[in-house]
């Protein structure tokens, strides 16, 4: 009895290629991310227009600062989506940075003096944990990056170059022994 290939499965008496389905679903997912990027870009332009309108009317520093910080959050989200499109994985460090800026934006908008001491303590704890997570993310190489062995991952790429140089050295040494 002949076994079916692992890349195919039977559904409704038809054969479907799993790799074909995954490839097309990834393309559709990339399309969704591209639409999100374009939407974020249009929201950033609208927010910039809102900043210029706020600067021409009354000068409310708290309102303008909140809008500027919101644009910075949108820029970081845009960067996160770009990294996803390039690597097909979420950059945890960038997501933590976005969260830190978002928390600080809320503190600026509501004012540090107007927040109760319990909320200030919880915000400080959250920022401490996020800072520790950011340090861990900076020290730990990304697992997808390491398994991909591409130029985008400097650790693996350098290690791969080192291994290649060692193989070349062994090959040249072996040639010299033969002579």
Secondary structure, 3 states (H helix, E strand, C coil): CCCCCCCEEEECCEEEEHHHHHHHHHHHHHHHHHHHHHHHHHHHHHHHHHHHHHHHCCCCHHHHHHHHHHHHHHHHHHHHHHHHHHHCCCCHHHHHHHHHHHHHHHHHHHCHHHCCHHHHHHHHHHHHHHHHHHHHHHHCCCHHHHHHCCCCCHHHHHHHHHHHHHHHHHHHHHHHHHC
